[in-house]
Amino acid sequence: MGSTQLPPGTEETLAATTAAAAAPGEPVEMVQLLGPDGKLGSDPIFSDYAKRIDPEKLRVFYTDMARIRRFDQEATALQRQGELALWVPLTGQEAAQIGSGHASQPQDYIFPTYREHGVALVRNVDLAELLKQFRGVSNGGWDPRENNFHLYTLVLAAQTLHAVGYAMGIQRDQKLAAAEDSTDSKAAVIAYFGDGASSEGDVHESMVFAASYNAPVVFFCQNNHWAISVPTEVQTKVPLANRAKGYGFPGIRVDGNDVIAVHAVTEWALEHAREGRGPVLIEAYTYRVGAHTTADDPTKYRESAEEAAWREKDPLDRLEKYLRAEGLADEAFFDQVDADGDELAKYVRSTTHGLEVPDIREAFANVYAEQHPLIAEELAWFEEYSAGFESDEETAN
Amino acid sequence: MATMTIAKAINEGLRASLTKNPKSLLMGEDIGHLGGVYRVTDGLIKEFGDERVLDTPLAESGIVGTAIGLALRGYSPVCEIQFDGFVYPAFNQITTQLAKIHARSLGKLTVPVVIRIPYGGGIGSIEHHSESPEALFAHTAGLRIISPSNAHDAYWMIQKAIECQDPVIFFEPKRRYWLKGEVDVENAGLSADPFKAHVVREGTDATIVAYGPLVPVALAAANAASEDGRSVEVIDLRSISPLDFDTVEASVKKTGRLIVAHEAPTFGGIGGEIAARIGERAFLHLEAPVIRVGGFHMPYPVAKVEEDYLPDIDKILEALDRSLAY
């Protein structure tokens, strides 16, 4: 998508309608296209982007949202059955993840936090591999370079700086490519983080660096309203999207339960970044319906009425209504989606049981990239120690 | 052979790396137009431009965190932390991220980031400008930590650090920045392996192990001891992680006595690790317990009293006397 395809006046309109228009603490306008009633509205800027989404793509959105919700249910069950040490549910945030993930292109690099299972699905990460970390057989689980989808990061916001550095690398690659007269496809980076992480210093520093170097990075904050048990109001006194203004780049709040709007806004932001116009902050206004992780209990810190109100805004329900009302999907389609979900759950369950426990020698092998005498010494000790048990067994036999 | 200061040797080493490797780049506060507060990066921005020599925003976590991202994209960033005591805001990025990415990715990702830190006291400076935090980083698996003590090492070790596929923390002995020495820019010699210790003075009665700023102090103490007829061996450790215990062990087996000197507080420091290891490896060769000479268990003291804090010739000689008294 070239800059010429941006609707005329987009930048100015955005500046006027988003962060720039509001005083710091004032509510910011939220981009919404598909309402909770399943009716498609319009937006002066982003409707043009929504028009790029054909019916087939809408059905893919729905399928992926349904698949990842089903996966989430299965993973939660696996945790309850003791098969996973912990699970981090995403239910409620499907549109934010599937919409933004589908807006990215293969050459874009994604830095997730630890709840981006939906983005992982879109980036073709094997969902069973995603479970390795939670099963306790890996601290990662997949090769980040295969799908340009980075490993999960548990230390909040650390990855936002990695994203900016990576984006600075893209800038340099493009200059090197230009110097060599080769054509390097333009790329951007997305950094995912939550409203809780927005309080971390690294988010601030990443935005300072991104602005200073005009780095091609999209900050994608999923404001799911609860940082474990602490509400967003404790993290920020202003709408998170408004913070972008302080760094000098656009900030957009989008209805995070509206997959069409999320896709449109993210596509715009990525084009903006790829074309050298600098970073964008997207605040996807959404809600984590379940617990933060399987270790907490939301009934202790929030009202069920609040949860019920957000369930009314469910991202899958509204797209289903739209697809049905417009005749874009029939009953057979929804039946197929359900059947696919069951297949996926079956696959995830059986694969999880079969995930191999690694040998600790693998950990020895990967502490350093180059030879390290202490590692060699400790491994040699461990081999000797283990061999002692083996010879004991032989004696016993 | 050229004669240059340690600061100039690092500057020349950085220049050589930037020339050799188009994907290497420098980043830090004031390292561009000012050339760094110690002028270690002097003139490099003029030569390589601001895409390769970045004056960054004033944010240490930001410097290291973005360097990690650049490394993930295939670059070899060299970060400068302006002073030792300012590395703590970047501690999280260094210990939870930089050190672990290779392991977490099962070796699929490498992050060849170098972090340069001018460290140590003796310059009469104010709070946070004189610390020796190397043990904090040495305790973290995944990091390599080295510290040159002379110009030749400085020139070559910085280049080797940049070539290394592991993250390297490069502690620069700031009070020795102006120490001149011969540099063979054609031949790395022993510096080709920056992770090996050097015996810089041979002896038979006792061994002193030191690194970075204390190597000249250890040598001066050994020379003073020789006037009393004592033959003291001095080892420049050079690498704190990995630690070259083989060289230390071989020396102790020869001399039977070991003194470890560093500026960092004695408690929980590298000296304790060396003492413990040598105890395990060469117990029957020891004529005396390993004696540590280091800083006290206190925040680095105010400049007007730092002489009482820092290991000096007399403190090392006192330790030597104690060791020889067994």
Interface residues (C-beta under 8 A of the other chain):
Chain A: Y109 S138 N139 G140 D143 P144 R145 H150 L151 T153 V155 A158 T160 L161 H162 A163 V164 G165 Y166 A167 M168 G169 I170 R172 D173 K175 L176 G201 D202 E205 S206 V208 F209 S212 E362 A363 A365 N366 V367 Y368 A369 E370 H372 P373 L374
Chain B: P22 L25 E51 T56 P57 A59 S61 G62 V64 G65 T66 A67 I68 G69 L70 A71 L72 R73 G74 Y75 P77 P89 N92 Q93 T96 Q97 K100 H102 A103 R104 S105 L106 G107 K108 L109 T110 P112 A141 G142 R144 C164 Q165 D166 F195 S241 P242 L243 D244 F245 D246
